[in-house]
Amino acid sequence: MAGAAEGTGAAGPRLLFVTGPGGDGTTTIAAATAAAAARAGRVTLLLSGAPPGQLARVLGAAPPAWPDEPVATPAGFRAVRADSGRWFADGLLALQRHAAPALDAVGGRPFDGEELTELPGAPACALLQAVHQARARGGHDLLVVDLGETTEAIRLLALPGQLRRYLSRLLPRERLVARALRPLLTQLAGVPMPAAGLFAAADRWHRALTAAEDLSGAAVRLVLDPAGRSAEALRLARAGLGLHGVPLESVVANRMLPATPAGGGPLAALAARQREALERLAAVPGLARPREVAHLGHEPGPGDLAALAVPPPSAAAVRDEPELTDRLGTDGLLYWRLPVPGARREDLDLVRRGDELLVTAGPFRRALPLPAVLRRCTVTGAALEDDGRLAVRFAPDPGLWPRTAPGG
């Protein structure tokens, strides 16, 4: 999952997520990345959920209120802030309007907008919705997304697929099912149920989630302030991104002190620890050396974005897809190799559920639909290979597998 080298002439990813452990400077690096892309001639939009004051300090753009439309910045790119409070209130009020007949029937008391306080998870969902809207609206060559803390960021990237899976299970899209359920729902609830409207809404949700789930042309830039925790943060990020099929474009080593800082003492000791951590990151197999970004000695502002020397996105790394290997002729097995670079054996777990394989890698989990040929097989085991792939072994199920013709 190493990022491609510069100088290839490729345009790079159309959608770049910037993430890292909390406090490692993802918002600043995201803004500097957008500025570098704008200097390289790409029409760039930065999307962030950071607080307005923080964005104003970094971008030098401080409108009275961040509107839905992009705001021009002095660095040559445009920026949009995802307002989670407004997103949550608008969504809940719209849901109340659609459900008004059912709420009236059970004596529900709708909320006013002034009463609402957003729930945990709203900022992440608002940011995801803003990404989807920005992609649909277009008008830019590159969308840089300040995605925040790494573990939650990877879970957020997986969210549309998870919601679509739940929706498909709970509300199948076939209209025959909608017609069949209507009298049953009415009988159970004791009030008229707009089943057709429910399934029409489900169709819209399916389409929106499918579009949001599409990460083609996307990659991740990981920001790390080199320290003792950095190697573990990188390992978990690679495993989660590999499991969900999102390429790692590059790693940025942020706030690097000079190798020999003036004055010595504590700064020299800190610089030495940074260098040790950086070399551990650079030694990770299959990963390009992290890009070093110097510590400016002060809180970066709009005039510092160019000085940070953050490169524009390189050509997107190749998306590492699951790989099916047929060894029926040699050992009677099929192997499905799933990319989980950086994962340890103790981090991994898998369970077969119907036509899906539920794979866990540390704090991350994904439900993978099985290829058609594997649906007629049983799982016989799995092993973590040296190249960072989980090789899952499948044996044909005699009751489902075609029998060999006599003499065949």
N, C-alpha and C positions, 0 to 999 in steps of 0.2 A: 504493500500500500504506500510505497514511497512516492513523493511528489516528483513530477517530471522535471528535468533540468531546464533552466532558463535558456533562452536563445533558440528554441525550437520553432518559433514563429506561430505556435498555436495560440488561439485566443484565450484558452483557459476556461474555467467553469463559468456558467452563466449565473449560478447561485452559489455564493460562498458563505458558509456559516462560520462564525468566529466564536470560539468557546474556550474555556479553561477553568481551573479551580477558582473558587471565589476569591476576589481580591488580587488576582494576578494581572489585571489591566486589560480585560477583553474589550471594554468599550473604547478605550484609547486606541488599541491596536486595530479594532474594526474601523474606526474613523481614519486612522493612518493608512489602512489598506484601501479604503475608498478614495482617499486623496491621491495615493499612488496610482490607482487605476485611472482616475480622472486625468492625471498628468500624462498618462500613457495614451490618452485619446479615447478612452471608453466612457460612454455615458453611464454614470454610476449612481445608484440609489442606495443609501444606507438606511436600514430599518433597525430600530432599537426600542426596547422597553425600559431603558434607564430613566431615572427621575428627571424631570425637566431641567432642574438646576444643573445637574451633572452634564447633561447633553449641551446645555448652553455654554458651560465652561470649556468643554472640549471642542465644540463646533464653532463657537463664536456667533451663533444664531440664536436669538432669544425672542421669539414672537410672544405676544401676550398669552396666547394659548396655542398649543401645537395642533394645527388643523389636520384633516384627513389628507389634504393635498401636500405634496413634497415642498419643503422649504429649502431655498438655495443657501449654500454655505460659502464662506470666503475661500475655501479650499477647492472649489470647482465642482463639487458633487452636490447632490440633493439629499435631504434626510426626511424621514417620517418617524414619528414616535407613536408606538402602539399604546393607546390609552385604555388600560384594562378596566378602570372604573366605569368609563362610558360604555365599553363593550359589554360588561356584565349587566349594567342597568338596561341598556337597549335590548339585550337578548332576553332577559327575564320579563320585561314589560311586553315584548312581542309574544312570548310564550303565553303570558296571561291573556292577551287578546285572543289568541287562537283557541285557548281552552276555556273561554268565558262561559259557554253553555254548560260544560261539565262542572265548572266551579260553582256556578249558580245553583245547579241541581243538588250539590252536596253542602251548600251553605258556606262556601269559601269566601274569604274577604281579600280581594286583590290588594297588592301593595301600591303605594305611590312611589314615584321615582326618588323623592327626597328621603324615603325610609331605607333605601337599599344600601348595603355595605357589601362590597365584593368579597367572595369566598376565596379560600386558598386554592391556588391553581388557576385563578382567573388571568393573572399576567401572562402565564405561558400560553394559555388558549388564545388570548387576545393577540399575542405576537404571531402565533401560527396562522390565525385568520388574516392578519395584516400581510403576512408573506403571501398567502394565497391570493389576496386581492391585488397586491402589487404585481404578481406574476401575470394575473389575468389582465390587468390594465396595460402592462407593457410600457414602452416608451424609454427603456433603458437597455444597455448592453449587459450590465452586471448588477446584481442585487447582492449587497453585503449585509448580512444579518448578524447583529450583536446578540448572541444566543445565551449568554450568561454561563452559569456553572455547568460543568461537563456532564455529570451524571444525569441531571435533570434535562439538559439539552438533548442528549441522546434519547432519553425517554420521550421527549417532546416530538422528536423526528419520527418516532415509531407510533405516536398517538393516532394519526389518521387511519393507519392500517388496522390498529386494534379496534377503534370505534367502528370501522366498516365491517370488521369481522363480527362484532357483537350485533350490529344492526342486521347483518345478513342472517344471523341465527334467530334473532327475536322477531324480525319483521321481514320475511321473505318477499322478494319483489314481485312474484307472480300475482297477477290480478285475480286469478281464480281463487287464490288463498284469501284475498281481501273480501271477495264476495261470500266465500264460505264462512268467514269469521264474523261477518256483520251480525247475523241473528244471534250467534253464540255470545258475542260481546254484549249485545243489548240485553239478553236474558240474564247474564251474570251480573251486570252493573245495575240493571233496573232503570237505566236511562238510555235514550237514543245515543248510539255511538257512531260517529262519522268515520266508519272504517275506510271507506273509499278515500276520504280526505287524509286519513292517517297514512295510508299507503302511498298516496300521491306525495305527501311530505317525505316519506321514507325514500321515495325515488329521488327527490331533490337532495336529500342528505347523502344518499349513495353517490350521486354524481359529484357533489362537492367534496366528499371525503376521498373519492378516487383521484380527483384533481390534486387535492392537497397531499395525497400519498405519493404522487409522482415526484421523485427526486432525481430524474434524469438531468444530466448537466450540472449536478450539485456536488460539492465537496466541502470539507471541513478544514479550517485552519485552527490549530490548537496552540493556545498561548500558555506558556509556563514561565513563572519566575523561578529560575533554577534553585532548588533546595533539596533537602533530603526526601521530601515527599514526591518529587517530580517524576521519578522513575515509575513509582506505583501509579501515579495519575496517568502517565502515558500508557502504561500497560492496560489499565482498565479502559481507557478511551479507545485504544486500538481494538480490544476485544469487542466492545459494544458497537463500534462503528462497523467492524467486520461482520458481526452477526446481522446487522441491519442493512448491510450492503451499501454503506456510504463511504466513499474514498477519503483518505486523509491526504489533503493537498500539501501541507507543510506543518512544521512545528516552529514556533517563534519563541526563542529564549529572551524574555523581556527583562528590562531593568538591569542589564549587565553592567557591573562596575568595571573600571579599567583593571587589567591584570595586576598592575602595581599602582594602586591608588596613592595619591600624595598624602603624606602624613603617617602612613602605615597604621599600626595599632589595630583597633577593632575593624576598620574598613578593610585592611589588608587580609585579616582573617576571614571576613565575610566574602571578599573577592575570591579567596582560595577555595572556600566551600562552594561558591557558585561554579567555579571552573571544574571542580570535582564532579558536581552534579551534571554539568553540561557534558563532560566526557562520558559519563554513564549513559546519558541520552543519546549521544553520538554513536555509541557502541551497539545500539539496538540493531540487530540484523534486518535488512530489507527496508531501512528507513534512512532517508536523506538527512544529512547533518542539519541540526536546527539553525535557523536564521537568527543571528545575534542582533538585539536592539539595545542600544546603550541607555543607561540610566541618566536622565537629564539633570538630576539634582533638584528638581522642583516638579510641581504638579503640571503636566503638559496642558497647553492651551492650543487654540487654533493656529497660532503662529509656529508651533513646534511640530506639527504633523509631518512636514517635509523633513525636518531635522531628525526625526526618529528613524529614517532610512528603512521603513518597512517596504518590502518589494510588492509590486502588484501580484495578483494571483498568477501562478505558473500554470502550464498546461495541466488539465485535470488528470489526476491519477486514474488508472484503469479500474473500473468497478469490478471487484472480486466476487464472482458469482459462484453459487454452489455447482459442484461438478459431479456428474454421474458417470461411473466407470463400470463397464460390463465385464465381469470375470466369471460368468456362468460356465464357460467352457473349461476353465482351469480349476476353480475351487467351488463352483456352484453358487456363487454369491454376486450380488450387486453392491457397489459401494457408492454412497452419497457423501461427498466431501464438502463440509461446510466451513467457510473461513471464519476463524475466531483467533486472529493473531494476538499474541500476548496472554491468552488465557492459560490458566493452570488446570491440571486435572481436577484438583479439588474444587475449582470454580464451576465445573461443568456438570450439567444434568440434562437428561432428555427423557421424554415420555411420549409414547404413541397414543394419540386420541383420534380414532376414526381415520380420516384421510389427512390428518395433520400430524406434524412432529413438533412438539413443544420443547424448545431448546433454551436452556438457562446458561448464561455465562456471567458469573459474578452477580452484580445487581441488575443485569439485563435479561429480558426474556422475549422470545419471539415465537409465534406460531407459524410454521412454514408449511404451506400446502404441499403434499407429496406429489411428485410426478406420477403420471398415470400408471407407469409400469411398476412403481413401488407400492401402489395401493393394493396390489395383488401379492404382496410379500409380507413377511413378518420380520421384525427387528431382532437380530441375533446378538448384537453387541456393538461397541464403538471403541475407538482409540484415538487419542490425540497424537497427531503426527508431528515430526520435527519442523515442518514448514508452516505450522500454525493452523492446520486444518483438522477438524473433527471428522474422522472417517467413520460413518455409520454403516454397519453391515446389514444387508437384507437378504433373506433367503426366500425363494418362491414358495408360496402357500400352495400345497398340492391340490387343495379344494378349489382354488381360483385360477391356477396356472394351466395354460393349454397343455394337453397331453401330447407327447411325441407320437407321431404316427408309427405303426409297426414297420420296422425296417428302416426308420428315419434316423 
